[in-house]
Amino acid sequence: MAQQAQISKKRKFVADGVFNAELNEFLGRTLGEDGYAGVEVRVTPIRTEIIIRATRTREVLGEKGRRIRELTALVQKRFGFPENSVELFAERVENRASCAMAQCESLRYKLLGGLAVRRACYGVLRFIMENGATGVEVIISGKLRAQRAKAMKFKQGYLISTGEPKKHYISEAVRHVLMRQGVLGIKVKIMMSHDPEGKMGPKMQMPDKITVHEPKEEVPPMMGPPEQEYGGGGE
């Protein structure tokens, strides 16, 4: 974020947090249809780089990069960046099935299109599991059919919910759908599969993962010379 004057560390962290939250909300609303999946801000001495992660980068860039230039101008004006000090980039999400934000948006547009709740949820569940996820959970709450609000939970596979591995393995997103009868809440939780290269999933192995190695070939021990008996023969 553009800093005009020297501010305390505490204020800087708060200002950065507010900037990230506002930028994320703005991009989420603007690029929701294009599979927006998060933003990363890199501050260098020369300029500030904002990397937008999305499933459909062509739509984010627009015709001849027109849309990304418009977004850059809007961000620059809103947050008071000097001229040519902020640049926006679009990065494609490798595996959109393991991105909770993209799947949440997909489910949102299915519901807005008038698709039945169960059918929409099972479709998303099947798509995520077919693309190599370990587990998935979808929760929809609100006025689903009757006037009374209720929650529906759809779950498949294996999901962890606590501990250090949760930070690496679980992708989570929440969205609100403004339906005619009221607001619906959507929560999608995806547990990614382990990937040694770290591209399609976390590099870190699960701590309770046990690897059973193949047994080594046992070499028969060499027969030594026969033991001599002591004591003169005995009885």
MINUDREN-471933 format. One record per atom (N, C-alpha, C, CB): residue in three letters; x, y, z. Coordinates in pm, whole numbers, plus 50000, padded with zeros to 5 digits. Glycine has a CB too. Layout:
alaXYZ/...
// end
This chain:
met500854988050000/met500005000050000/met500885012450000/met499045000150123/ala500415023149932/ala501195035449924/ala501265042050062/ala500595045249820/gln502485044250109/gln502665050250240/gln503135064750221/gln503695042150326/gln502315074450272/gln502675088550255/gln503715092850358/gln501425097450266/ala503535089050482/ala504435093250589/ala504865081250672/ala503765103850680/gln505865083250755/gln506365072650842/gln505325069650950/gln507725076450906/ile504835057250955/ile503835053651057/ile504355042251141/ile502485049850991/ser503745040451259/ser504205029951350/ser503915016151291/ser503535031351488/lys504635006151340/lys504494992451291/lys503064987451309/lys505484983051364/lys502484990651425/lys501124986051456/lys500134991651354/lys500724990351600/arg500245004651327/arg499345011151232/arg499555005751090/arg499545026351234/lys500815002551059/lys501134997550925/lys500464984050901/lys502664996250907/phe500534975051000/phe499914961850987/phe498394962950973/phe500264953051108/val497794972151050/val496354974351042/val495984979850903/val495874984051153/ala496784989650856/ala496524995750726/ala496664985550613/ala497485007650702/asp497684976850622/asp497894966350522/asp496744956350522/asp499224959050547/gly496274953050642/gly495154943550654/gly493874949150593/gly494914940150801/val493604961950619/val492414968650564/val492524969450412/val492244982950625/phe493734972650364/phe493974973550218/phe493714960050150/phe495424978250190/asn494274949350209/asn494094935850153/asn492624931750153/asn494924925650230/ala491924934650264/ala490514930850276/ala489654938150174/ala489994933650418/glu489894951350159/glu489104959350065/glu489384955349921/glu489404974350085/leu490664952949891/leu491064948849756/leu490444935349720/leu492604948149744/asn490474926049817/asn489914912649797/asn488404913349771/asn490194903749919/glu487714921849848/glu486264923149831/glu485934929449694/glu485654931849945/phe486694939749658/phe486454946549529/phe486674936949412/phe487394958849516/leu487784929649415/leu488084920349305/leu487094908649304/leu489524914949318/gly486674904149424/gly485694893349433/gly484374897049368/gly485454889649578/arg483944909549387/arg482684914249328/arg482834916449178/arg482224927149396/thr483994921849137/thr484194925148995/thr484454912848911/thr485354934848980/leu485264903548965/leu485704892048885/leu485084878848930/leu487214890848892/gly483954879549000/gly483294867349050/gly482954857648939/gly482044870949126/glu482464862848826/glu482054854348714/glu483244847848644/glu481254862448613/asp484424853548660/asp485624848448590/asp486444839048677/asp486494860148545/gly485824833548782/gly486504823748867/gly487604829748953/gly487094812848782/tyr487324841349013/tyr488304848049101/tyr488664838849217/tyr487744861649154/ala489964837249243/ala490394827649345/ala491434833349441/ala490954815349277/gly491404846349462/gly492324852149561/gly493294862149499/gly493114841149629/val493954869549588/val494884879949543/val496134879749631/val494224893949547/glu497254883249571/glu498524883849645/glu499174897249616/glu499484871949605/val499624904149720/val500244917349704/val501734916249735/val499564928049797/arg502554920149638/arg504014920149658/arg504504934549649/arg504734911149552/val505134939249756/val505644953049758/val507144952749733/val505324960049894/thr507564959249625/thr509004960449592/thr509384975249604/thr509314954949446/pro510684978449613/pro511054992749627/pro510585001449510/pro512564993949639/ile510494995549391/ile510115003549273/ile508595004849261/ile510684997249146/arg507884993449275/arg506424993649255/arg505734983049341/arg506084991349107/thr504424983649342/thr503594973749411/thr502964964649306/thr502494980649499/glu503184951749323/glu502634942049227/glu501444934949292/glu503724931649183/ile500314934749222/ile499114928049269/ile498824916449175/ile497884937849277/ile498924904149227/ile498714892249144/ile497324886749171/ile499794881349173/ile496484886849067/ile495114881849078/ile495094867349031/ile494114890648994/arg494644858349119/arg494524844249083/arg493094841449038/arg494914834949202/ala492964835648918/ala491634832748864/ala491684820548775/ala491094844848786/thr490504814348753/thr490464802348669/thr490404806148521/thr489234793548706/arg489784817748491/arg489704822148350/arg490454835248336/arg488214823748304/thr491734834448311/thr492584846448305/thr492314854848180/thr494054842448309/arg491844848548073/arg491584856047948/arg490514866747971/arg491144846547834/glu489474863148047/glu488404872748075/glu488874883648171/glu487194865448134/val489814879948262/val490354889848357/val491164900348281/val491234882948466/leu491984895648185/leu492814904848107/leu491984913448013/leu493864897048028/gly490934907647956/gly490074914947863/gly490704915747724/gly489804928947915/glu489984922247634/glu490464923347496/glu491674932647490/glu489354928547404/lys492804926947447/lys494094934247437/lys494504940547571/lys493994945347329/gly494164933647680/gly494564938247814/gly493804950547863/gly496024941347815/arg492624953047802/arg491874965047835/arg491314964547977/arg490734966947737/arg490764953048016/arg490114951948147/arg491124953148261/arg489364938648158/ile492284947048245/ile493294947648353/ile493824961848369/ile494464937748324/arg493874969348259/arg494304983448266/arg493264991848339/arg494554989248124/glu491984988748315/glu490904995848384/glu490964993148535/glu489524991748328/leu491184980348570/leu491284976548712/leu492484983448778/leu491414961248727/thr493594984148704/thr494814990748756/thr494525005448786/thr496004989548655/ala493835012048694/ala493495026248712/ala492585028148833/ala492825031848586/leu491595019248850/leu490665020148963/leu491395018349096/leu489555009548950/val492285008149103/val493045005549227/val493955017349258/val493884992449214/gln494605022549155/gln495535033849171/gln494815046149226/gln496215037249036/lys493625048849171/lys492855060549212/lys492305058949354/lys491715063049115/arg491775046849383/arg491135044549513/arg492125045049628/arg490415031149514/phe493305039149611/phe494245038149723/phe495365048549718/phe494855024349726/gly495285057849623/gly496225068949618/gly497655065149585/gly496225075949748/phe497815055849493/phe499165052249449/phe499675062649351/phe499185038049384/pro500975065749352/pro501515074849250/pro501415068349111/pro502995078449282/glu501575076549007/glu501465071748869/glu502505060948840/glu501635083448770/asn502085050148775/asn502935038848733/asn503655031848850/asn503975043748634/ser503075032548971/ser503725025949085/ser502995013049125/ser503795035449205/val501865010149058/val501134997749087/val500864990448957/val499795000849163/glu501004977348961/glu500784969248841/glu500004956748877/glu502124965548774/leu499024953448794/leu498194941648817/leu498564930548719/leu496694945148805/phe498634918248771/phe498924906548688/phe497834896148711/phe500344900648721/ala497594887848611/ala496624877048625/ala497364863748620/ala495524877748513/glu497074855248718/glu497724842048726/glu496654831248722/glu498604840748857/arg496864821248639/arg495854810648622/arg495984800448734/arg496004803848485/val494834796248787/val494804785848891/val494994772348822/val493454786148974/glu495994764748867/glu496334751948802/glu495184741948813/glu497604746048865/asn494694739948936/asn493634730048957/asn492434737049020/asn494134718349048/arg491464740748937/arg490334748448991/arg489444740049080/arg489514754248877/ala489514726749070/ala488684718049154/ala489124718649301/ala488754703549104/ser490394721949325/ser490864722649465/ser490844736949519/ser492284716949475/cys490244746149444/cys490144760049489/cys488724762549540/cys490504769949374/ala488574764349670/ala487244765849731/ala486544778449683/ala487364766149883/met487314789249662/met486714801949618/met486054800449481/met487784813049612/ala486754793849389/ala486234791949253/ala484984783149255/ala487314785549161/gln485004772649338/gln483854763449346/gln482664770049413/gln484244750849422/cys482944778849511/cys481884786249580/cys481174795549482/cys482464794349699/glu481954802549400/glu481384811449298/glu480574803649197/glu482504819449227/ser481104791949158/ser480414783349060/ser479044779149114/ser481284770849027/leu479024775149242/leu477784770849308/leu476804782649320/leu478084765049448/arg477364794349346/arg476544806449359/arg475794809449229/arg477434818449398/tyr476524808649118/tyr475894811648988/tyr474914800748947/tyr476964813348880/lys475154788348990/lys474204777548962/lys472884780249034/lys474794763749006/leu472984784549161/leu471774787249240/leu471034799549187/leu472144789249388/leu471794809749146/leu471154821649090/leu470464818448958/leu472194832849069/gly470984808448888/gly470404804148760/gly469134795748777/gly471414796248682/gly468784792648903/gly467544785448930/gly467694770448942/gly466564788448823/leu468924765448953/leu469134750948969/leu468764746649111/leu470614747148937/ala468204734649125/ala467804729549258/ala469034728149347/ala467074715849245/val468854730849477/val469984731149572/val470724717849576/val469474734549713/arg469994706749593/arg470634693649602/arg471424690349476/arg469584682749627/arg470794692949360/arg471434689649233/arg472724697849214/arg470464692349115/ala472654710749248/ala473814719549235/ala474954714949326/ala473434734149269/cys474614711549451/cys475624707449549/cys476264694149511/cys475014706349688/tyr475454684449470/tyr476014671449433/tyr476884672449307/tyr474884661249411/gly476514681549218/gly477314683849097/gly478704689049133/gly476604693749003/val478744698849225/val480024704649270/val480844694149345/val479774717049361/leu480164686449432/leu480834675849510/leu481504665749417/leu479814668749602/arg480754661249315/arg481274651149223/arg482464656649143/arg480154646449127/phe482344669149097/phe483424675349018/phe484704676349100/phe482994689248969/ile484584680549226/ile485764682149313/ile486424668549339/ile485374688849448/met485614658449373/met486164645249407/met486764638249285/met485074636449467/glu486194640549166/glu486724634349044/glu488074640149005/glu485734636148928/asn488354652349052/asn489614658849018/asn490694657249125/asn489384673548993/gly490564646849205/gly491654642849295/gly491694649049433/gly492894645949231/ala490564654349482/ala490554659649619/ala490394648049718/ala489414670149638/thr490894649749841/thr490764639349944/thr489364639550004/thr491824641250054/gly488824651650024/gly487484652650083/gly486884666250056/gly487524650050233/val485564667250069/val484874680050046/val483624680850132/val484514681649896/glu483294693150174/glu482074695550252/glu481434708550202/glu482384696450406/val480144707850173/val479384719750129/val478224721750226/val478874718149980/ile478124733850281/ile477014737050372/ile476244748850311/ile477544740650518/ile474934746950297/ile474064757750248/ile473024760450354/ile473394754050110/ser472874772950394/ser471884776250497/ser471064788350457/ser472564778650632/gly469824788150498/gly468904799150467/gly467544793550432/gly469434807750350/lys466704801850368/lys465364797350328/lys465494789550198/lys464384809550311/leu465644776450212/leu465904768150094/leu464644765750013/leu466504754950136/arg463554761050076/arg462304758950002/arg461124765350073/arg462054743849981/ala460954761850200/ala459824767350277/ala460214780850337/ala459384757550389/gln459314786550415/gln459584799350480/gln460584797750593/gln458284805550533/arg460624785750651/arg461524783150764/arg462954781250713/arg461064770750844/ala463904788050773/ala465314786550733/ala465884773650789/ala466154798650780/lys466724767150712/lys467404755050761/lys468764753850693/lys466544742350735/ala469544744450738/ala470874742250679/ala470964728250621/ala471984744450784/met471654727050510/met471884713950447/met473384711950435/met471174712850307/lys473814699950470/lys475254696850468/lys475494685150374/lys475784693650611/phe476434686950282/phe476794676450187/phe478284673550207/phe476494680750037/lys478584660750228/lys479964657250263/lys480404644650188/lys480104655150416/gln481664644350146/gln482204632650080/gln483704631850106/gln481914633049928/gly484214619650126/gly485654617850145/gly486084620550288/gly486424626750052/tyr487374623650304/tyr488004625350435/tyr488424639850453/tyr489224615850450/leu488034645850567/leu488364659850596/leu488944661150735/leu487124668750582/ile490004669050750/ile490514672050884/ile490004685850921/ile492094671450890/ser489904688751050/ser489364701751089/ser490214709151192/ser487974700051143/thr491294703151240/thr492134710051339/thr493614707651311/thr491794705351481/gly494434714851387/gly495874712551382/gly496604720151274/gly496134698251366/glu497914718551273/glu498794725051176/glu498494720851031/glu500254721951208/pro498244707851003/pro497974703950863/pro496764711050803/pro497774689050854/lys495814715450887/lys494624722350836/lys495014734950758/lys493684726150953/lys496074741850804/lys496524754150738/lys497014751450596/lys497624760850820/his497544739450575/his498144736050445/his497184728450355/his499414727750465/tyr496334720050414/tyr495514710750335/tyr494084715650306/tyr495434697750407/ile493554724550392/ile492144728350377/ile492024741850306/ile491454728950514/ser491214741850202/ser490864754250129/ser489404756950162/ser491104752849971/glu489134769150210/glu487794772250261/glu487294785450204/glu487794772850415/ala485994786250173/ala485424798750122/ala483964799950162/ala485564799449969/val483524812350182/val482124815250218/val481604825850121/val482004820250367/arg480384823750072/arg479744833449982/arg478274835150020/arg479874828949833/his477694846549984/his476284849250010/his475544850649877/his476104861950098/val474404843949867/val473614844449745/val472324851949774/val473314830149690/leu472094862849701/leu470894870849722/leu469754865349636/leu471164885849689/met469014855849694/met467894849749624/met466634858249645/met467654835249673/arg465554854949572/arg464334862849581/arg463704861549720/arg463334858349473/gln463764849549778/gln463114847449908/gln463994851350026/gln462704832949922/gly465234854550003/gly466144858550111/gly467594855250076/gly465744851450242/val468474856650175/val469904854250152/val470264839950189/val470754864250234/leu470994833350101/leu471514819950130/leu473004821050158/leu471244810050012/gly473474813350254/gly474904812850283/gly475504800050229/gly475164814150434/ile476644800950161/ile477324789050107/ile478704788150170/ile477424789649949/lys479044776250218/lys480384773950273/lys480964761450207/lys480354772450430/val482124762850146/val482774751450079/val484134748950145/val482954754149925/lys484344736450184/lys485624732250243/lys486194720950159/lys485454727850394/ile487424722450113/ile488054712050031/ile489364707850095/ile488294717049885/met489554694850107/met490844689750155/met491634684850034/met490654678250260/met492754691450010/met493584688149893/met494414675649917/met494494699849858/ser494854669549809/ser495694657649819/ser497174661749823/ser495434648049701/his497994653249882/his499434656049891/his500074655149753/his500114646149988/asp500914665249722/asp501654665249596/asp503114668049628/asp501074675949496/pro504034658549598/pro505454660649632/pro506054672949565/pro506254648449593/glu505514676849448/glu506034688649378/glu505404701649427/glu505804687149227/gly504284700649498/gly503624712449553/gly502824720549452/gly504644721349614/lys502484714649337/lys501724721849235/lys500214720049252/lys502144717249095/met499774707649262/met498344704749271/met497854703349415/met498034692149195/gly498764703949510/gly498394702549650/gly499574705849739/gly497884688349681/pro499424704849871/pro500534708249961/pro501714698549952/pro500044708750104/lys502914704349966/lys504164696449960/lys504354688650090/lys505384705749933/met503854694550199/met504044688650332/met503234675750346/met503624698750443/gln503894665450395/gln503214652450414/gln502374653050541/gln504254640750423/met501294645550544/met500454645050665/met501244638450778/met499114637150638/pro501184644050902/pro502004638351009/pro501654624151049/pro501904647051130/asp500414619851025/asp500024606251064/asp500164596350948/asp498594606151116/lys500804600550841/lys500984591850725/lys502084581750755/lys501334600150597/ile501774569050742/ile502754558350771/ile503134551650639/ile502184547750873/thr504424551350612/thr504904544750490/thr505474531150528/thr505984553550418/val504934520750470/val505414507150496/val506394503350384/val504214496750505/his507654501650423/his508684498350325/his508694483250297/his510074503050373/glu509184479850180/glu509324465750144/glu510404459450232/glu509674463949993/pro510194447250281/pro511244441250367/pro512504438250286/pro510724428150433/lys513624440150353/lys514914437350287/lys515114422350275/lys516094443750365/glu515864418550173/glu516144404250154/glu517114399650262/glu516734401450013/glu516704389150333/glu517554384250442/glu518634375050386/glu516714376750548/val519884378250420/val521004369750377/val521214359250485/val522324378250354/pro521194346150447/pro521394335850550/pro522774336950613/pro521194321750490/pro522854335850746/pro524164337350813/pro525114325850774/pro523994337850968/met526404328950766/met527424318850730/met527584309050846/met528804325550695/met527644296150810/met527804285850915/met529234286050967/met527454271650859/gly529374287551098/gly530704287751159/gly531194273551188/gly530684295951290/pro532434271751239/pro532944258151273/pro532134252351389/pro534484258751311/pro531934239151391/pro531144232951499/pro531794235351636/pro530994217851475/glu530924238051734/glu531434241251868/glu531974228251933/glu530304247651958/gln533164229651995/gln533774217952063/gln533234217152204/gln535344218952066/glu532954204652243/glu532434202652377/glu533604201552475/glu531534189852384/tyr533444207452589/tyr534494207152693/tyr534024198452809/tyr534844221652742/gly534904193252880/gly534554185653002/gly534824170652989/gly533094187853036/gly535504166452884/gly535924152352872/gly534824142552845/gly536604148252995/gly533804146152772/gly532834136152727/gly531624134852815/gly533484122852716/gly531754135252949/gly530604133853039/gly530104119753044/gly529504142852996/glu528884117853093/glu528324104453109/glu527594099852984/glu527384103953227/
// end
